[in-house]
Amino acid sequence: MLNKTIVKLAIPLAVGALALTGCGGGSGSDGDTLKIAFQGPLSGDNVALGENMQNGVKLAIDQANAKGELDVKLEYVAGDDQGLPDKATAAAQKLIDDPGIVAVVGPAFSGATNTASPLYAESGLVTVSPSATNPTLTDPKNKFTSLLRGVPNDNQQGAAMATYFAKKLNAKKVYLLDDKTDYGAGLAGVAEEGLKAAGIEVVKKSVPQKTPDYSATAKDVVNSKADALIYAGYYQDAAPLAKKLKEAGYKGAAISGDGVNDAKFIELSGDASENWLLTCPCTDATVEAGTKAFSADYQKAFNRAPGTYSAEAYDITNMIIEQIKTMKGDVQREALRDALAKASYKGLTKTFSFDENGEFKGTDVYLYQVKGGKIAYQGNVNELVG
């Protein structure tokens, strides 16, 4: 209740401050600045995934400022929620209470998006997530009216896993394991439906995040005689699981989703990660022809290659900037939210547009595989399975 009360008090201040932009008074810290924020894990166990996206947002803002095509200067603001639902409302409220912030890229994780979105809806501050994939987030019953999803949801990713196991690997029995998070449980549920529809036997188990020892789970997988495994969760748990699976002698295929698709998974698990398959509704910016210039700029700016969702976060930020340009100085939160909901933007990674519920309209999911200690891009799952 406390957060709800704060929002109601904060909104008139925020909208009033933003409205001054069109009257010469300006919004933001100095009257000539508009702010774009990112909300995601910038500390904690999943910081690598958050930094991937944060850097994409920063690069787009820096490039826009360098071009000088806007009447105002753009400023980046970080909103760290550690990827955790119980940290998400405080992170969101801090951004909402800053009247200079006109849009948020994120929240990054599904659980955090679920808890923060009611506050954003009440404030009118638009959020465009590059990575929150739980299908239920855009259910109109939730009334998350400020949420736009910039990525295919787990109905697509879970189905892609099932399709690949059924058509490419001819799996007969799959051990399906999730981490009990909104993301993991949602992804596992969709995968289970696809596997059973394909006639594949499913053994399902849920093991919470930060389980101290995955030895028992690994033995269960081996004893089940499953010829394939799906892990629905994040890299900080997939890594120790992979180690215990190797120790237990598991020889089958293993696949996980975008929550594991990061070099940190390999760093934490070592050679136990070798041959793991990873899906993501995101392309590899270092491989695709359309994103190679972005990749070079990213490498120059941050001395590292772009990672999972870096390019998507960059595209979404540029989509926001494009709509800011059309407003010619009169940038108000709800107006920007409504403009983005109706917009179509051709980015480097894909064309971004949304249905009436804020759901992304595209469906493509891509496959990666750990080979030689690196995550190797394989291609579009639908094309790979023919």
Secondary structure, DSSP 8 states (H G I E B T S, - for coil): -HHHHHHHHHHHHHHHHHHGGGGTS--SSSSSEEEEEEEE-SSSTTHHHHHHHHHHHHHHHHHHHHHT-SSSEEEEEEEE-TT-HHHHHHHHHHHHT-TTEEEEE---SHHHHHHHHHHHHHHT-EEEESS---GGGG-GGG--TTEEE-S--HHHHHHHHHHIIIIIS--SEEEEEE-SSHHHHHHHHHHHHHHHHTT-EEEEEE--TT-S--HHHHHHHHHHT-SEEEEES-HHHHHHHHHHHHHHT--SEEEE-TTT-SHHHHHHHGGGGTT-EEEESS--TTTSGGGHHHHHHHHHHHSS---TTHHHHHHHHHHHHHHHHHTTT---HHHHHHHHHH--EE-SS-EE-B-TTS-B-----EEEEEETTEEEEEEEHHHHT-
